[in-house]
Amino acid sequence: MNDQPGSSHFRVLFDTALEDYKKQTGIELANHPLAERLQDDNTVESVIGIFCEQAQDFKEFREKDKVLKPLKKVLTILHILSLHALPPAAHGVNPVRP
């Protein structure tokens, strides 16, 4: 069975997707540090290790949201309260804005 036509088709689709991403974001994924690391590592274990590092970084990022989400709620409440506490002319100088 010849796998070449399928591989060629996949490569065309992949290259097109990379080009579309670059047009939309201005970022060339082939030059991304993670892509460069993945190209340098050829073993399954090394690639899994990189993915584990990325998963840990993402987990830490998500945990920051646990702090920021309640803080946003508090600031929103303060903003609403300050709107009701200040005369209408002072609303433009409100120090807390959503």
C-alpha positions in Angstrom: 0.0 0.0 0.0 1.4 3.4 -1.0 1.1 5.9 1.8 2.7 8.8 -0.1 -0.4 10.4 -1.6 -2.1 10.6 1.9 1.1 12.0 3.4 1.4 14.6 0.7 -2.2 15.6 1.1 -1.8 15.9 4.9 1.4 18.0 4.4 -0.5 20.4 2.1 -3.3 20.8 4.6 -0.9 21.3 7.4 1.1 23.9 5.6 -2.1 25.7 4.6 -3.2 25.7 8.2 0.1 27.1 9.4 0.0 29.9 6.8 -3.6 30.8 7.7 -2.6 30.9 11.4 0.3 33.2 10.5 -2.0 35.5 8.5 -4.5 35.7 11.4 -2.2 36.1 14.3 1.1 37.3 12.9 2.8 34.4 14.6 4.8 31.8 12.7 4.4 28.6 14.7 7.4 26.9 13.1 9.5 29.5 15.0 7.7 29.1 18.3 10.0 28.0 21.1 7.8 24.9 21.8 7.9 23.9 18.1 11.7 24.2 18.1 11.9 22.0 21.3 9.6 19.4 19.7 11.8 19.3 16.6 14.9 18.8 18.7 13.5 15.9 20.7 13.0 12.7 18.8 12.0 10.2 21.5 8.6 9.5 22.8 9.8 10.1 26.4 11.2 13.5 25.6 8.1 14.6 23.8 5.9 13.4 26.7 8.2 15.3 29.1 7.7 18.5 27.2 3.9 18.0 27.2 4.0 17.4 30.9 5.9 20.6 31.4 3.3 22.5 29.3 0.4 20.9 31.2 2.0 22.0 34.5 2.5 25.5 33.2 -1.2 25.6 32.1 -2.3 24.3 35.5 -0.5 27.1 37.2 -2.0 29.6 34.8 -5.5 28.3 35.5 -4.9 28.5 39.3 -4.2 32.2 38.9 -7.8 32.5 37.6 -9.0 31.2 41.0 -7.6 34.5 42.5 -8.5 36.9 39.7 -12.1 35.8 39.3 -13.2 36.6 42.9 -11.1 39.8 42.7 -13.1 40.9 39.6 -16.3 40.2 41.4 -15.2 42.4 44.4 -14.1 45.2 42.1 -17.4 45.0 40.2 -19.4 45.3 43.4 -17.2 48.3 44.5 -17.8 49.9 41.2 -21.6 49.5 41.5 -21.6 50.8 45.1 -19.5 53.8 44.1 -21.9 54.7 41.3 -24.7 54.9 43.9 -22.6 56.7 46.5 -21.3 59.5 44.2 -23.4 62.3 42.7 -24.0 61.8 38.9 -21.4 64.5 38.1 -18.6 62.6 39.8 -19.3 59.3 37.9 -16.7 60.2 35.2 -13.9 60.3 37.8 -14.7 56.9 39.4 -11.5 55.2 40.5 -12.9 51.7 40.1 -14.1 50.6 36.7 -15.0 47.2 35.3 
